[in-house]
Amino acid sequence: MKMGKVVGSIVSTQKHQSLTGKKLMIVKIIDSNKKEREEIVAADNVGAGIGEYVLVSSGSTARQAFDTSNNTVIESSIVGIVDSFELRGE
């Protein structure tokens, strides 16, 4: 599981049938120091909004978040909204 920040949304009228009715968001993956990494597209399962920090699941666990068959094309899904996080020094 990764943490990221929702930076945008995607509207797509032509897509695979398994994506019908799913909200697609652009998520910038971040590390524990809030350093930005790559951007990904993730199906939203929790109603996240732009600017929120989220938990992102990938692969087969991303598909399980939607309780769908393995015929879906979902590679990443937003599975949680982060209220806060804290880093402790060593």
Backbone torsions as a table, in degrees:
resi	resn	phi	psi	omega
1	MET	NA	145.0	-180.0
2	LYS	-124.0	163.6	174.8
3	MET	-112.4	144.5	179.5
4	GLY	-153.2	177.6	177.9
5	LYS	-122.0	129.5	179.0
6	VAL	-72.3	122.2	-176.8
7	VAL	-116.2	-5.0	179.7
8	GLY	-177.6	176.7	177.8
9	SER	-131.3	163.1	-177.9
10	ILE	-124.9	135.4	172.5
11	VAL	-112.1	126.0	-178.8
12	SER	-139.7	113.0	-179.8
13	THR	-83.6	-25.4	177.4
14	GLN	-110.9	114.2	-178.4
15	LYS	-157.8	168.2	176.9
16	HIS	-58.0	142.6	-175.9
17	GLN	-59.0	-26.3	-179.8
18	SER	-71.6	-12.6	178.0
19	LEU	-95.2	-4.8	-179.5
20	THR	-59.6	128.5	178.9
21	GLY	83.6	0.8	-179.7
22	LYS	-101.8	135.7	178.1
23	LYS	-82.1	127.4	-179.8
24	LEU	-105.8	130.0	-176.6
25	MET	-123.5	150.5	173.4
26	ILE	-94.2	124.1	-177.2
27	VAL	-120.9	127.4	174.4
28	LYS	-92.8	113.5	-179.7
29	ILE	-68.7	138.3	178.8
30	ILE	-127.9	155.8	175.7
31	ASP	-93.4	-176.2	-174.2
32	SER	-66.4	-14.3	177.0
33	ASN	-99.6	15.1	-177.6
34	LYS	63.3	21.6	175.0
35	LYS	-78.7	128.7	-175.1
36	GLU	-76.2	140.4	177.3
37	ARG	-116.3	-143.2	-177.2
38	GLU	-73.7	162.1	173.5
39	GLU	-101.6	141.8	177.8
40	ILE	-132.2	165.2	171.8
41	VAL	-103.9	130.3	-178.3
42	ALA	-133.0	140.0	173.7
43	ALA	-76.4	132.8	-175.8
44	ASP	-90.2	123.3	-179.4
45	ASN	-109.0	-1.7	-172.7
46	VAL	-130.4	2.3	178.9
47	GLY	80.2	36.1	180.0
48	ALA	-71.2	153.7	178.7
49	GLY	-120.5	166.4	179.0
50	ILE	-61.1	134.4	-179.9
51	GLY	96.1	-11.7	-178.6
52	GLU	-87.3	146.5	171.9
53	TYR	-83.9	137.1	-173.9
54	VAL	-136.0	162.6	171.4
55	LEU	-99.8	133.4	-176.5
56	VAL	-121.3	130.4	176.7
57	SER	-106.9	148.1	-177.9
58	SER	-127.7	161.0	175.9
59	GLY	72.6	-144.6	-175.3
60	SER	-64.1	-30.6	178.3
61	THR	-69.1	-27.6	175.8
62	ALA	-65.8	-38.9	178.5
63	ARG	-70.2	-35.8	179.7
64	GLN	-64.7	-27.3	179.7
65	ALA	-61.6	-26.7	179.5
66	PHE	-99.9	2.2	179.4
67	ASP	51.7	49.0	-179.2
68	THR	-113.1	172.0	176.3
69	SER	-74.5	173.4	177.8
70	ASN	-76.1	4.9	178.7
71	ASN	-86.8	4.5	179.7
72	THR	-84.7	157.3	-178.1
73	VAL	-102.1	13.5	-179.5
74	ILE	-71.5	125.7	177.1
75	GLU	-105.2	-31.6	179.7
76	SER	-137.5	142.1	176.9
77	SER	-139.4	146.9	175.6
78	ILE	-83.3	120.7	-175.0
79	VAL	-115.6	-2.4	179.2
80	GLY	-167.2	152.1	174.7
81	ILE	-106.3	127.9	-177.7
82	VAL	-84.3	119.9	176.6
83	ASP	-77.7	-42.3	177.6
84	SER	-164.5	161.1	171.5
85	PHE	-148.3	154.9	-175.0
86	GLU	-133.6	136.4	175.6
87	LEU	-108.1	133.3	179.0
88	ARG	-109.2	137.3	177.9
89	GLY	-68.9	158.6	-179.6
90	GLU	-90.4	NA	NA
